[in-house]
Amino acid sequence: MDWHLAFTVGLLLSAALVAGLLAERVRLPKVTAYLLLGLLLGPAVLDRMPEEHLEELEPLTKLAMALVLFNLGCSLPLAQIRRILKRIFPLSAGEMGLTMAFVTLGLPLFGASWQAALLLGALALATAPATTLLVLKEAESEGPVTRHVGPLVAANNFVAIVLFELVFLLVSLMQGSLEGSVVNALGKIVADVVGSLLLGAVAGLILSYLCSIVSRGRWIVLLIGSLMLVLGACQTFGMQYMLAFLAMGIVVANSSDLTTEIVGTLDRLTGFLCVVFFVVHGAHLDLHAFAQVGWIGAGYIVLRSAGKYLGIHAIATSRGEDEGIRMWLGSTLVAQAGAAIALAAIAVERDPELGTYIQNIVLGTVVFFEIAGPIMIRLSVIRAGEVPLAHVIHHTSANPIEELRALWSRLLVSLGYDPLTDRGEEELTVQHLMRKTVKGIAETATFTEVVAYIEQSHDDTYFLVDDEQLLSGIIRYRDLSKVLFDPTVGSLVRADDLATEPKLILQSDEPLARARGLMNQSRDDCFPVLSAEEPHRFEGIVRRKDLVRLYLKAHGSEEASGH
């Protein structure tokens, strides 16, 4: 029995949530998890997503791409572009030049025709904007590598689109299959590019003006309506919507004082649509095509990846750029999908035989670039030291088993049965609520060992002890989570370098009321407990949530008896 589209969307989103959670645990970018999920549910493996439903979701996937490109444009104010242009232009020229040279000159050695090599050389420049930018956004990376990626991605796709048109014109001319004159063909290319940019620029100006006079409560309707109109115009008139939305975002960034608020309004919708985009995109990945591309596909993967990496590395080295740019910027540009697939489809329309050959190679190699690309991007910005610790490790304050017990406890209380002890709060001491299984961190532990401890802990506050188990310091996750992770300091920094002096301390024989009093003096999620006798060794912790649960239980009982 065929199920409804709503069921497919519900299955897609529910499975994506699970995939995202699993990705966090194994330190994979969520983008890769969504793609793999789509591949699993799609026709290539389980075939649980009907083809007609994938087609019906296409407008949402195009809107997702439009939002990503619009956001990319909004991050490129002219002042920033002018400031980094001198650094970006040589890097971009080196990366694109070497990539096209490698692919165009290298693929014939793998058996490709010179026409296919030329066209694939142009397509090789394109970098997947949605994949690249969303991995960086998820990682909350910041630094030189991250700042360079946006302009390079924009330049890659702009040049790839224009150069593809010019190369196809050259191939058609040399094959004698060009319809009409060269001048007319060039004029059409210029008209398409300029028309797309002009449409986006005008739409950006109108949007900036309307956002300044329309109340913010109605922005979401205004923004989605504007984006859909531009997308519809591009689809109707055969214009390059990627260029249009990039131009639209750049114009908004430079004509509105509300750019940050506009992007913020769209953020939640962008995140939702991108989940749909990547799962649907994963369902379209063709494992059969990947297996069929053979040596030419393998050559394309190797040559394109080498061109992007070595192109950046060579120029960055010659210009004396810092190590992060030299070593890691090139590998952030490897992901490839949307633009290359769209251009390959255009090639099929214009020359079915050559276009199909090109399309098969692109669709086959996209399987590699879209799955491996996000992993390489994330690894690159981590190794460059531009990712906060919170995104390098998997740490959660929620313990699934404890939360399940708490859920069961709340259910029993709501039914009139209190599973907690009948003993009054005034009779309890710290020892009764202390968690004895929590051990302290050795003050001589390396940064790598501290990170490993944090990953295994469900607390946000950690206590340092010396060789005699005496409390010597406190480390708070909130102080470390936004600090950029530098893999080079793993064995250089010690736990006591990260710690501050502990001031709020409990002893095991103190009344529990004192522990509750500490809650008002600190935001910490737990407090250290020392032994009552000398020399007051570290024995465990009291958690804030245990105190709150007991407090609510006691006051709930008082209210019940009062009625």
Protein Blocks (a to p, Z undefined) as FASTA:
>chain_A
ZZdfklmmmmmmmmmmmmmmmmmmnopafklmmmmmmmmmmmmlnopacfklmmmmmmmm
mmmmmmmmmmmmmmmcfklmmmmmmmmmmmmmmmmmmmmmmmmmmmmmnopafklmmmmm
mmmmpccfklmmmmmmmnopacjklmmmmmmmmmmmmmmmmmmmmmmmmmmmmnopagcj
fklmmmmmmmmmmmmmmmmmmmmmmmmmmmmmpcfklmmmmmmmmmmmmmmmmmmnopaf
klmmmmmmmmmmmmccklmmmmmmmmmmmmmmmmmmmmmmmmmpcfklmmmnmmmlmmmm
mmmmmmmmmmmmmmmmmnopafklmmmmmmmmmpgcklmmmmmmmmmmmmmmlmmmmmmm
mmmmmmmmmmmmmmmmmmmmmmnopacfklmpccdfbdfklmmmmmmmmmmmmnopafbd
fbdfklpcfklmpcfkbccddfkbcfklmmmmmmmpcbfbdcdddfkopafbdcdfklmm
mpccdfklmmmpcfklmpccdfbdcdfkbcfklmmmmmmmpcbfbdcdddfbdehiafbd
cdfklmmmmmmmmmmmmmmmmZZ
